[in-house]
Amino acid sequence: MRPRRRKKTTLFKDNSRLAAIADAYAAAEAAARLSRECAEWSSNAGLGEDDAAEVTLAALRAREAAGCATRARTREDAWEWARQAWAAVTSAKEADARVNAAVVDSLMAA
């Protein structure tokens, strides 16, 4: 009698869900980096504190979305949370651009 072939199983059955989680954490890290850099520029220039705070809040939203992606039970939910994390990055970039513009204007006026 021939031995039965075992069905090939993988450690991670839902690679798409894992990719969504990784994507959400990549977004959270991008937002955190923007937050650190924006806070430093804003603090050094003494300009755009409100926009810098908005970048920080967006980074927190991205981190929370990444955590929710980790807890998502389906890949669709995980991808939705990853999209939310990237939406927070977009908000952070917009606020960061306003800080950059304020710093440039200040330097040009000097």
N, CA and C of each residue as an Amber inpcrd file, in Angstrom:
protein
   330
   0.8340000  -1.1770000   0.0000000   0.0000000   0.0000000   0.0000000
   0.8820000   1.2440000   0.0000000   0.5350000   2.1520000  -0.8980000
   1.2900000   3.3960000  -1.0110000   0.9190000   4.3570000   0.1050000
   1.9240000   5.0890000   0.6360000   1.5810000   6.0700000   1.6710000
   0.7910000   7.2250000   1.0700000  -0.0870000   7.7310000   1.8480000
  -0.9000000   8.8650000   1.4020000  -0.0510000  10.1150000   1.3460000
  -0.3240000  10.9200000   0.3450000   0.3470000  12.2140000   0.2630000
  -0.3630000  13.1730000   1.1870000   0.4200000  13.8670000   1.9400000
  -0.1580000  14.8710000   2.8260000  -0.4940000  16.1190000   2.0220000
  -1.5930000  16.6780000   2.3450000  -1.9720000  17.9340000   1.7050000
  -0.9890000  19.0060000   2.1440000  -0.5000000  19.7320000   1.1770000
   0.4630000  20.7770000   1.4640000  -0.2340000  21.9320000   2.1700000
   0.2580000  22.2790000   3.3190000  -0.3050000  23.4090000   4.0510000
   0.7930000  24.4320000   4.2650000   0.3710000  25.6360000   4.3980000
   1.3330000  26.6960000   4.6600000   1.0760000  27.2380000   6.0530000
   2.0830000  27.8300000   6.5870000   1.9630000  28.4140000   7.9120000
   0.9550000  29.5470000   7.8980000   0.9590000  30.3450000   6.8480000
   0.0420000  31.4760000   6.7330000  -0.9410000  31.1850000   5.6140000
  -2.1590000  30.9110000   5.9760000  -3.1580000  30.5390000   4.9860000
  -3.7190000  31.7390000   4.2380000  -3.6680000  32.8930000   4.8510000
  -4.2630000  34.0660000   4.2210000  -3.1990000  35.1310000   3.9900000
  -2.4340000  34.9330000   2.9230000  -1.3440000  35.8700000   2.6350000
  -1.8510000  37.2720000   2.3200000  -3.0210000  37.3740000   1.7360000
  -3.5630000  38.6870000   1.3950000  -3.8460000  39.4900000   2.6570000
  -4.3630000  38.8410000   3.6870000  -4.6310000  39.5270000   4.9610000
  -3.3210000  39.9980000   5.5750000  -2.3080000  39.1660000   5.5240000
  -1.0060000  39.5510000   6.0660000  -0.3980000  40.7080000   5.2790000
  -0.5930000  40.7000000   3.9740000  -0.0870000  41.8080000   3.1570000
  -0.7920000  43.1110000   3.5300000  -2.0840000  43.0400000   3.8000000
  -2.8300000  44.2330000   4.2030000  -2.3180000  44.7560000   5.5400000
  -2.0390000  43.8620000   6.4560000  -1.5170000  44.2670000   7.7610000
  -0.1550000  44.9330000   7.6000000   0.7010000  44.3130000   6.8060000
   2.0280000  44.9010000   6.5580000   1.9000000  46.2620000   5.8900000
   0.9710000  46.3740000   4.9590000   0.7500000  47.6440000   4.2670000
   0.2760000  48.7180000   5.2450000  -0.6190000  48.3490000   6.1420000
  -1.1160000  49.3070000   7.1310000   0.0130000  49.7700000   8.0480000
   0.8790000  48.8550000   8.4500000   2.0030000  49.2530000   9.3070000
   3.0330000  50.0900000   8.5410000   3.1720000  49.8450000   7.2510000
   4.0530000  50.6970000   6.4370000   3.4990000  52.1200000   6.3850000
   2.1930000  52.2270000   6.2550000   1.5600000  53.5490000   6.2590000
   1.7580000  54.2300000   7.6090000   1.5850000  53.4790000   8.6790000
   1.7550000  54.0520000  10.0150000   3.1820000  54.5450000  10.2190000
   4.1460000  53.7990000   9.7260000   5.5460000  54.2200000   9.8640000
   5.8300000  55.4650000   9.0220000   5.2530000  55.5230000   7.8260000
   5.4280000  56.7130000   6.9760000   4.8410000  57.9420000   7.6680000
   3.6800000  57.7900000   8.2640000   3.0600000  58.9150000   8.9550000
   3.8610000  59.3240000  10.1890000   4.4020000  58.3370000  10.8990000
   5.2140000  58.6520000  12.0800000   6.4760000  59.4090000  11.6870000
   7.0890000  59.0150000  10.5770000   8.2870000  59.7180000  10.0960000
   7.9540000  61.1590000   9.7170000   6.8460000  61.3370000   9.0190000
   6.3950000  62.6910000   8.6790000   6.1580000  63.5100000   9.9410000
   5.5570000  62.8990000  10.9320000   5.2620000  63.5990000  12.1710000
   6.5360000  64.0650000  12.8690000   7.5240000  63.1910000  12.9600000
   8.7920000  63.5620000  13.6090000   9.4660000  64.7130000  12.8730000
   9.5550000  64.5980000  11.5570000  10.2420000  65.6170000  10.7690000
   9.4880000  66.9430000  10.7930000   8.1790000  66.8750000  10.6850000
   7.3670000  68.0950000  10.6740000   7.4460000  68.7970000  12.0310000
   7.3860000  68.0350000  13.1070000   7.4720000  68.6350000  14.4380000
   8.8160000  69.3300000  14.6360000   9.8740000  68.7120000  14.1270000
  11.1980000  69.3150000  14.2640000  11.2850000  70.6390000  13.4920000
  10.8360000  70.6370000  12.2390000  10.8860000  71.8570000  11.4300000
  10.0030000  72.9460000  12.0380000   8.8160000  72.5690000  12.4620000
   7.8940000  73.5410000  13.0320000   8.4650000  74.1430000  14.3060000
   9.0430000  73.3060000  15.1250000   9.6200000  73.7820000  16.3850000
  10.8130000  74.6950000  16.1350000  11.6820000  74.3030000  15.2220000
  12.8710000  75.1130000  14.9260000  12.5110000  76.4630000  14.3160000
  11.4840000  76.4760000  13.4660000  11.0930000  77.7210000  12.7930000
  10.1070000  78.5370000  13.6150000   9.4550000  77.8930000  14.5870000
   8.4340000  78.5940000  15.3590000   7.1970000  78.8900000  14.5390000
   6.9350000  78.0660000  13.5400000   5.8010000  78.2830000  12.6330000
   4.9980000  77.0010000  12.4680000   3.7330000  77.1420000  12.1630000
   2.9050000  76.0120000  11.7710000   2.6500000  74.9830000  12.8530000
   2.5620000  75.4420000  14.1010000   2.3590000  74.4870000  15.1910000
   1.0410000  73.7280000  15.0470000  -0.0020000  74.4140000  14.5930000
  -1.2980000  73.7520000  14.4400000  -1.2640000  72.7000000  13.3410000
  -0.5820000  73.0010000  12.2470000  -0.4530000  72.0080000  11.1740000
   0.4480000  70.8490000  11.6060000   1.4790000  71.1300000  12.3680000
   2.3420000  70.0620000  12.8770000   1.5520000  69.1440000  13.8160000
   0.6750000  69.7380000  14.6100000  -0.1750000  68.9250000  15.4860000
  -1.1140000  68.0530000  14.6580000  -1.5940000  68.5920000  13.5360000
  -2.4600000  67.8070000  12.6490000  -1.7050000  66.6130000  12.0600000
  -0.4410000  66.8050000  11.7320000   0.3730000  65.6950000  11.2210000
   0.5030000  64.6180000  12.2910000   0.7300000  65.0360000  13.5190000
   0.8640000  64.0760000  14.6200000  -0.4380000  63.3090000  14.8370000
  -1.5570000  64.0010000  14.7900000  -2.8490000  63.3200000  14.9380000
  -3.0960000  62.3410000  13.7980000  -2.6950000  62.7100000  12.5990000
  -2.8420000  61.7960000  11.4640000  -1.9670000  60.5540000  11.6580000
  -0.7700000  60.7420000  12.2010000   0.1010000  59.5980000  12.4780000
  -0.5330000  58.6740000  13.5180000  -1.1800000  59.2470000  14.5040000
  -1.8710000  58.4250000  15.5000000  -3.0350000  57.6620000  14.8760000
  -3.7550000  58.3210000  13.9590000  -4.8540000  57.6290000  13.2610000
  -4.3230000  56.4760000  12.4220000  -3.1910000  56.6890000  11.7770000
  -2.6050000  55.6270000  10.9620000  -2.1760000  54.4560000  11.8330000
  -1.5910000  54.7360000  12.9900000  -1.1650000  53.6640000  13.9070000
  -2.3730000  52.8890000  14.4220000  -3.4470000  53.5970000  14.7350000
  -4.6640000  52.9260000  15.1990000  -5.2560000  52.0570000  14.0900000
  -5.2450000  52.5570000  12.8590000  -5.7610000  51.7700000  11.7350000
  -4.9190000  50.5140000  11.5250000  -3.6160000  50.6210000  11.7140000
  -2.7500000  49.4410000  11.5810000  -3.0890000  48.4130000  12.6510000
  -3.3450000  48.8810000  13.8600000  -3.7530000  47.9580000  14.9230000
  -5.0790000  47.2870000  14.6020000  -6.0070000  48.0330000  14.0420000
  -7.3000000  47.4660000  13.6550000  -7.1370000  46.4580000  12.5150000
  -6.2120000  46.7330000  11.6040000  -5.9490000  45.7730000  10.5230000
  -5.4450000  44.4540000  11.1000000  -4.6240000  44.5340000  12.1280000
  -4.1100000  43.3260000  12.7700000  -5.2380000  42.5150000  13.3900000
  -6.2130000  43.2030000  13.9500000  -7.3220000  42.5110000  14.6070000
  -8.4440000  42.1240000  13.6480000  -8.3570000  42.5470000  12.3960000
  -9.4150000  42.2480000  11.4220000  -9.5080000  40.7410000  11.1890000
 -10.7090000  40.2600000  11.0840000 -10.9210000  38.8170000  10.9070000
 -10.9090000  38.3880000   9.4390000 -11.1890000  39.3150000   8.5460000
 -11.2080000  38.9680000   7.1240000 -10.1920000  39.8170000   6.3750000
  -9.8040000  39.3400000   5.2050000  -8.8440000  40.1140000   4.4130000
  -9.4590000  41.4100000   3.9190000 -10.7660000  41.3900000   3.6280000
 -11.4310000  42.6120000   3.1710000 -11.3870000  43.6890000   4.2520000
 -11.6390000  43.2770000   5.4860000 -11.5750000  44.2440000   6.5910000
 -10.1540000  44.7400000   6.8020000  -9.1870000  43.8440000   6.6840000
  -7.7850000  44.2500000   6.8560000  -7.3870000  45.2540000   5.7790000
  -7.8270000  45.0170000   4.5450000  -7.4990000  45.9620000   3.4710000
  -8.2100000  47.2990000   3.6770000  -9.4290000  47.2580000   4.2030000
 -10.1260000  48.5120000   4.4830000  -9.3600000  49.3300000   5.5200000
  -8.8560000  48.6860000   6.5480000  -8.0660000  49.3990000   7.5570000
  -6.7490000  49.8940000   6.9680000  -6.1590000  49.1330000   6.0570000
  -4.9280000  49.5990000   5.4010000  -5.2150000  50.8550000   4.5800000
  -6.3650000  50.8820000   3.9050000  -6.7450000  52.0880000   3.1530000
  -6.9360000  53.2740000   4.1020000  -7.5180000  53.0100000   5.2550000
  -7.7000000  54.0870000   6.2420000  -6.3430000  54.6170000   6.7200000
  -5.3900000  53.7090000   6.8990000  -4.0550000  54.1320000   7.3280000
  -3.4140000  55.0150000   6.2690000  -3.5390000  54.6330000   4.9950000
  -2.9510000  55.4500000   3.9340000  -3.6950000  56.7700000   3.7660000
  -4.9820000  56.7890000   4.0540000  -5.7220000  58.0520000   4.0170000
  -5.1800000  59.0010000   5.0840000  -4.8170000  58.4530000   6.2310000
  -4.2180000  59.2860000   7.2810000  -2.8680000  59.8220000   6.8300000
  -2.1120000  59.0250000   6.0850000  -0.8240000  59.4940000   5.5560000
  -1.0530000  60.6600000   4.5960000  -2.0790000  60.5610000   3.7770000
  -2.3980000  61.6470000   2.8460000  -2.7170000  62.9280000   3.6140000
  -3.4920000  62.8090000   4.6770000  -3.7940000  63.9850000   5.5080000
  -2.5210000  64.5550000   6.1250000  -1.6470000  63.6600000   6.5750000
  -0.3810000  64.1030000   7.1650000   0.4730000  64.8340000   6.1360000
   0.5110000  64.3350000   4.9230000   1.3000000  64.9850000   3.8690000
   0.7640000  66.3760000   3.5530000  -0.5480000  66.5130000   3.5280000
  -1.1420000  67.8160000   3.2380000  -0.7910000  68.8290000   4.3280000
  -0.9000000  68.4190000   5.5830000  -0.5600000  69.3290000   6.6830000
   0.9370000  69.6220000   6.6950000   1.7450000  68.6220000   6.3850000
   3.1970000  68.8190000   6.3190000   3.5510000  69.8190000   5.2210000
   2.8490000  69.7560000   4.1060000   3.1010000  70.7030000   3.0120000
   2.7900000  72.1340000   3.4500000   1.7620000  72.2960000   4.2680000
   1.4500000  73.6410000   4.7750000   2.5550000  74.1540000   5.6950000
   3.1120000  73.2660000   6.5230000   4.2330000  73.6590000   7.3860000
   5.4320000  74.0280000   6.5240000   5.7100000  73.2110000   5.5200000
   6.8360000  73.4980000   4.6180000   6.6680000  74.8470000   3.9400000
   5.4620000  75.1420000   3.4970000   5.2100000  76.4200000   2.8290000
   5.4250000  77.5840000   3.7910000   4.9960000  77.4270000   5.0270000
   5.1830000  78.4860000   6.0170000   6.6680000  78.7050000   6.3000000
   7.4290000  77.6480000   6.3760000   8.8730000  77.7640000   6.6290000
   9.5610000  78.4250000   5.4380000   9.2000000  78.0150000   4.2380000
   9.8030000  78.6070000   3.0300000   9.4650000  80.0830000   2.9450000
   8.2110000  80.4100000   3.1880000   7.8140000  81.8320000   3.1630000
   8.6190000  82.6430000   4.1820000   8.8160000  82.0650000   5.3420000
   9.5820000  82.7420000   6.3850000  11.0330000  82.9330000   5.9600000
  11.6050000  81.9280000   5.3280000  13.0030000  82.0320000   4.8770000
  13.1490000  83.0110000   3.7140000  12.1590000  83.0440000   2.8520000
  12.2130000  83.9500000   1.7110000  12.0660000  85.4130000   2.1560000
  11.3040000  85.6300000   3.2100000  11.0840000  86.9860000   3.7210000
  12.3060000  87.5230000   4.4640000  13.1300000  86.6000000   4.9450000
  14.2980000  87.0250000   5.7440000  15.3990000  87.6190000   4.8920000
